[in-house]
Amino acid sequence: MSTTTTTKPQAPAKPRTLVDMNWDPITRIVGSLGIYTKIDFANKEVAECYSTSSIFRGYSIFMKGKDPRDAHFITSRICGICGDNHATCACYAQNMAFNVRPPAIAEWIVNLGEAAEYMFDHNIFQDNLVGVDFCEQMIKETNPGVWEKAKTTAAPHAEDHGYKTIADIMTALNPFSGEFYRETLHVSRYTREMFCLMEGRHVHPSTLYPGGVGTVPTVQLFTDYMVRLMRYVEFMKKVVPLHDDLFDFMYEALPGYEKVGERRILLGCWGSFNDPEVCDYKYENMDEWGKAMYVTPGIIVDGKAVTHNLVDINLGIRILLGSSYYEGWQNEEMFVKNDPLGNPVHRDHPWNQTTIPKPQKRDFDGNYTWVMSPRWYHEGEQGGGSKYLALDTGGGPLARLWSTALGNMVDIGYIKATGHSVKIYLPKTALKPEVEFEWKIPKWSNTIERDRARTYFQAYAAAAALHFAEQAFAELHAGHTKTWSEFKVPDDAIGCGFHEAVRGVLSHHVVIRDGKIANYHPYPPTPWNANPRDIYGTPGPYEDAVQNTPLFEENGPENFKGIDIMRTVRSFDPCLPCGVHMYLGNGKTLETRHSPMFGAMK
């Protein structure tokens, strides 16, 4: 973090003196994310925010000319965290391009694998990374008054999770020493095992293919999965009330905290968990099988659903440049002029995008990041630039739950959308009775609600997995053990895959010519969240959520940790393409060398 001070004439409540505060890289995320801000300490708010990424990956460039059957193997390497989400989405795009429909049991296996990925990833991020922002050590350092209040505040659901006070919960979240922190690490182990049972290995699955899977379905396979799943179901009966108590307390202890990380409700969800009875991967039927997903796709504007139609969602995607290090492609080839239904496809759509990198020096008055500006075009908005919506993913779960609730289409016994909420039923387990949780559409899209939704979606994924396992057993007992359908790679074709990565929307668009990939563009969730100001000056979601957010941290400029800013950014579950960073402060550098014999040595 670096700081410099400048003065900017304004007329706020108090005279404004702006302090530049920069966090580059942001810690406890994956990737090279920098947040550059101007802080108004007198009025305790963030005046300006810029989101940057210093890594160019180039997948859309080197995918050209490749065998389309290799797309899922290559694109899983985009990310070392959620590579399986990319592999799955690439297979979806290939299934459409190859006109192939996997057997039902193959789809249930994929759904079980992806449900395990949600359970694993949300667990470790929420409780080992985000949870640190709310732990005893952090609260003492940034809001000692809140810690004192926590010590005397009884936890409303103490009987469910075992912690008598809010302070006890915060202590349990302390990294490495906290009881709950350590427990979640054990949970991460068996949820990863659940994933590997279905998809072979993590992070780059070995059994996913276009047309199905290579996993051999057996009673033992699904039984091994179920044993671990029921442990997780029991765990969630503790986790949901624990986090509800913690997040509700933050609102109580810091009046006005609902404004931290709040932005206009502009959410995108591309849907997850295909229903093999409906999904045939034909573009012409995409609306029908999209609405049959077990997580409902949708665009949410000001809290209301604009559409749940995947065709509409697809056609509305625009890739704008704005403040990014690229040149435009207006003079490049148009790969797709009309979709298979005859609808016109815009030049700025991923099917037609050409990636032309233009490295340059970072300039906050010009271009300052390698992330482009994905937008969704909404004809209903007023004015030219305002029609291009800077959707966010809500960290993934907020948008998924919101869209599913409003869609009112999911009803599988374990999960029911009501139009205003999502009910999640978890059956009796070894030590706990059956429970029903209800996630209700919140008043805000803010830091706390993005984090709270993550916990509820962990329970959602577990409940969905119970249904998928039942369906897989039924297929197995009926003798339907074929897991792959043959296909032929066409000379010319287009395809698109829509999925929800752990942290939100994921799409893959492919154009095939002469049996090879002519154009390929994967768009994961973090580019939707971490993008810069676009050509119309609209800030990206990180920038928008942090800019103008109030600050509740009690430290001044000298000891400022930016905890409210960090909570906001991490609430989106950032996962920029991949690197690991460590910040020690005071200019210290840690050098660690590894010996196969002696391990890590300083």
ChimeraX attribute file (.defattr): number of C-alpha atoms within 10 A of each C-alpha:
attribute: neighborCount
match mode: 1-to-1
recipient: residues
	/A:1	19
	/A:2	9
	/A:3	14
	/A:4	10
	/A:5	12
	/A:6	10
	/A:7	11
	/A:8	12
	/A:9	9
	/A:10	10
	/A:11	8
	/A:12	10
	/A:13	8
	/A:14	12
	/A:15	14
	/A:16	19
	/A:17	17
	/A:18	22
	/A:19	20
	/A:20	19
	/A:21	22
	/A:22	20
	/A:23	20
	/A:24	19
	/A:25	21
	/A:26	21
	/A:27	18
	/A:28	20
	/A:29	21
	/A:30	20
	/A:31	21
	/A:32	21
	/A:33	26
	/A:34	20
	/A:35	23
	/A:36	20
	/A:37	23
	/A:38	23
	/A:39	28
	/A:40	25
	/A:41	19
	/A:42	14
	/A:43	16
	/A:44	17
	/A:45	19
	/A:46	21
	/A:47	20
	/A:48	18
	/A:49	25
	/A:50	24
	/A:51	28
	/A:52	25
	/A:53	23
	/A:54	17
	/A:55	16
	/A:56	13
	/A:57	12
	/A:58	13
	/A:59	16
	/A:60	18
	/A:61	16
	/A:62	13
	/A:63	21
	/A:64	17
	/A:65	16
	/A:66	17
	/A:67	14
	/A:68	28
	/A:69	18
	/A:70	17
	/A:71	24
	/A:72	26
	/A:73	21
	/A:74	19
	/A:75	24
	/A:76	22
	/A:77	19
	/A:78	21
	/A:79	21
	/A:80	16
	/A:81	20
	/A:82	23
	/A:83	22
	/A:84	30
	/A:85	27
	/A:86	30
	/A:87	28
	/A:88	29
	/A:89	28
	/A:90	35
	/A:91	27
	/A:92	29
	/A:93	27
	/A:94	31
	/A:95	24
	/A:96	24
	/A:97	27
	/A:98	27
	/A:99	20
	/A:100	22
	/A:101	23
	/A:102	22
	/A:103	20
	/A:104	21
	/A:105	26
	/A:106	29
	/A:107	25
	/A:108	25
	/A:109	28
	/A:110	23
	/A:111	24
	/A:112	28
	/A:113	28
	/A:114	27
	/A:115	26
	/A:116	28
	/A:117	28
	/A:118	26
	/A:119	30
	/A:120	25
	/A:121	18
	/A:122	25
	/A:123	22
	/A:124	18
	/A:125	19
	/A:126	22
	/A:127	25
	/A:128	21
	/A:129	20
	/A:130	21
	/A:131	22
	/A:132	23
	/A:133	22
	/A:134	22
	/A:135	23
	/A:136	23
	/A:137	17
	/A:138	19
	/A:139	22
	/A:140	14
	/A:141	16
	/A:142	22
	/A:143	16
	/A:144	17
	/A:145	13
	/A:146	17
	/A:147	22
	/A:148	13
	/A:149	15
	/A:150	23
	/A:151	15
	/A:152	12
	/A:153	16
	/A:154	17
	/A:155	24
	/A:156	19
	/A:157	18
	/A:158	17
	/A:159	11
	/A:160	15
	/A:161	20
	/A:162	13
	/A:163	19
	/A:164	17
	/A:165	20
	/A:166	26
	/A:167	24
	/A:168	20
	/A:169	27
	/A:170	25
	/A:171	22
	/A:172	22
	/A:173	29
	/A:174	23
	/A:175	19
	/A:176	12
	/A:177	11
	/A:178	17
	/A:179	15
	/A:180	20
	/A:181	22
	/A:182	17
	/A:183	14
	/A:184	20
	/A:185	16
	/A:186	11
	/A:187	18
	/A:188	19
	/A:189	11
	/A:190	19
	/A:191	25
	/A:192	20
	/A:193	19
	/A:194	28
	/A:195	27
	/A:196	20
	/A:197	21
	/A:198	29
	/A:199	23
	/A:200	19
	/A:201	15
	/A:202	17
	/A:203	21
	/A:204	24
	/A:205	22
	/A:206	18
	/A:207	16
	/A:208	25
	/A:209	25
	/A:210	29
	/A:211	24
	/A:212	26
	/A:213	25
	/A:214	17
	/A:215	19
	/A:216	14
	/A:217	22
	/A:218	13
	/A:219	11
	/A:220	9
	/A:221	14
	/A:222	20
	/A:223	13
	/A:224	13
	/A:225	23
	/A:226	17
	/A:227	12
	/A:228	16
	/A:229	22
	/A:230	19
	/A:231	16
	/A:232	22
	/A:233	24
	/A:234	21
	/A:235	18
	/A:236	22
	/A:237	21
	/A:238	17
	/A:239	22
	/A:240	22
	/A:241	21
	/A:242	22
	/A:243	23
	/A:244	17
	/A:245	20
	/A:246	22
	/A:247	18
	/A:248	13
	/A:249	19
	/A:250	18
	/A:251	13
	/A:252	13
	/A:253	16
	/A:254	13
	/A:255	10
	/A:256	12
	/A:257	20
	/A:258	19
	/A:259	18
	/A:260	24
	/A:261	31
	/A:262	23
	/A:263	21
	/A:264	17
	/A:265	19
	/A:266	22
	/A:267	29
	/A:268	29
	/A:269	34
	/A:270	29
	/A:271	28
	/A:272	25
	/A:273	24
	/A:274	23
	/A:275	19
	/A:276	19
	/A:277	11
	/A:278	15
	/A:279	21
	/A:280	20
	/A:281	26
	/A:282	19
	/A:283	21
	/A:284	14
	/A:285	15
	/A:286	19
	/A:287	18
	/A:288	16
	/A:289	21
	/A:290	27
	/A:291	24
	/A:292	22
	/A:293	22
	/A:294	21
	/A:295	28
	/A:296	29
	/A:297	33
	/A:298	29
	/A:299	25
	/A:300	22
	/A:301	18
	/A:302	12
	/A:303	19
	/A:304	15
	/A:305	20
	/A:306	16
	/A:307	16
	/A:308	23
	/A:309	19
	/A:310	25
	/A:311	19
	/A:312	17
	/A:313	22
	/A:314	20
	/A:315	18
	/A:316	19
	/A:317	20
	/A:318	20
	/A:319	21
	/A:320	21
	/A:321	23
	/A:322	25
	/A:323	26
	/A:324	27
	/A:325	22
	/A:326	20
	/A:327	14
	/A:328	16
	/A:329	15
	/A:330	12
	/A:331	7
	/A:332	11
	/A:333	11
	/A:334	17
	/A:335	19
	/A:336	18
	/A:337	14
	/A:338	12
	/A:339	17
	/A:340	13
	/A:341	10
	/A:342	9
	/A:343	12
	/A:344	12
	/A:345	20
	/A:346	19
	/A:347	20
	/A:348	21
	/A:349	23
	/A:350	27
	/A:351	25
	/A:352	25
	/A:353	25
	/A:354	25
	/A:355	17
	/A:356	14
	/A:357	15
	/A:358	11
	/A:359	14
	/A:360	13
	/A:361	10
	/A:362	16
	/A:363	10
	/A:364	16
	/A:365	7
	/A:366	13
	/A:367	21
	/A:368	22
	/A:369	30
	/A:370	25
	/A:371	26
	/A:372	22
	/A:373	25
	/A:374	29
	/A:375	23
	/A:376	22
	/A:377	19
	/A:378	17
	/A:379	12
	/A:380	9
	/A:381	13
	/A:382	9
	/A:383	9
	/A:384	9
	/A:385	14
	/A:386	16
	/A:387	15
	/A:388	23
	/A:389	21
	/A:390	26
	/A:391	23
	/A:392	32
	/A:393	26
	/A:394	33
	/A:395	28
	/A:396	28
	/A:397	29
	/A:398	30
	/A:399	32
	/A:400	28
	/A:401	27
	/A:402	32
	/A:403	35
	/A:404	30
	/A:405	25
	/A:406	22
	/A:407	22
	/A:408	16
	/A:409	19
	/A:410	20
	/A:411	13
	/A:412	14
	/A:413	13
	/A:414	19
	/A:415	23
	/A:416	19
	/A:417	25
	/A:418	18
	/A:419	16
	/A:420	17
	/A:421	21
	/A:422	27
	/A:423	20
	/A:424	24
	/A:425	21
	/A:426	24
	/A:427	15
	/A:428	13
	/A:429	16
	/A:430	8
	/A:431	7
	/A:432	14
	/A:433	11
	/A:434	12
	/A:435	13
	/A:436	12
	/A:437	17
	/A:438	15
	/A:439	20
	/A:440	16
	/A:441	20
	/A:442	15
	/A:443	10
	/A:444	18
	/A:445	26
	/A:446	24
	/A:447	28
	/A:448	23
	/A:449	22
	/A:450	26
	/A:451	27
	/A:452	21
	/A:453	28
	/A:454	31
	/A:455	24
	/A:456	25
	/A:457	23
	/A:458	27
	/A:459	27
	/A:460	28
	/A:461	24
	/A:462	25
	/A:463	23
	/A:464	24
	/A:465	26
	/A:466	19
	/A:467	16
	/A:468	22
	/A:469	21
	/A:470	14
	/A:471	16
	/A:472	24
	/A:473	19
	/A:474	13
	/A:475	19
	/A:476	17
	/A:477	12
	/A:478	9
	/A:479	9
	/A:480	15
	/A:481	17
	/A:482	18
	/A:483	19
	/A:484	22
	/A:485	15
	/A:486	11
	/A:487	13
	/A:488	10
	/A:489	18
	/A:490	16
	/A:491	12
	/A:492	15
	/A:493	20
	/A:494	25
	/A:495	25
	/A:496	27
	/A:497	25
	/A:498	25
	/A:499	26
	/A:500	28
	/A:501	26
	/A:502	26
	/A:503	27
	/A:504	29
	/A:505	29
	/A:506	26
	/A:507	23
	/A:508	27
	/A:509	25
	/A:510	29
	/A:511	24
	/A:512	26
	/A:513	17
	/A:514	12
	/A:515	18
	/A:516	20
	/A:517	24
	/A:518	23
	/A:519	25
	/A:520	29
	/A:521	24
	/A:522	19
	/A:523	17
	/A:524	26
	/A:525	28
	/A:526	25
	/A:527	23
	/A:528	27
	/A:529	30
	/A:530	31
	/A:531	30
	/A:532	35
	/A:533	28
	/A:534	23
	/A:535	14
	/A:536	13
	/A:537	12
	/A:538	18
	/A:539	23
	/A:540	27
	/A:541	29
	/A:542	28
	/A:543	26
	/A:544	23
	/A:545	24
	/A:546	30
	/A:547	24
	/A:548	22
	/A:549	23
	/A:550	24
	/A:551	21
	/A:552	18
	/A:553	18
	/A:554	14
	/A:555	16
	/A:556	13
	/A:557	14
	/A:558	7
	/A:559	10
	/A:560	14
	/A:561	19
	/A:562	21
	/A:563	20
	/A:564	21
	/A:565	26
	/A:566	20
	/A:567	22
	/A:568	23
	/A:569	26
	/A:570	25
	/A:571	27
	/A:572	29
	/A:573	30
	/A:574	23
	/A:575	25
	/A:576	22
	/A:577	21
	/A:578	17
	/A:579	14
	/A:580	12
	/A:581	15
	/A:582	11
	/A:583	16
	/A:584	8
	/A:585	8
	/A:586	7
	/A:587	8
	/A:588	8
	/A:589	10
	/A:590	10
	/A:591	7
	/A:592	8
	/A:593	9
	/A:594	10
	/A:595	8
	/A:596	6
	/A:597	6
	/A:598	7
	/A:599	8
	/A:600	10
	/A:601	9
	/A:602	7
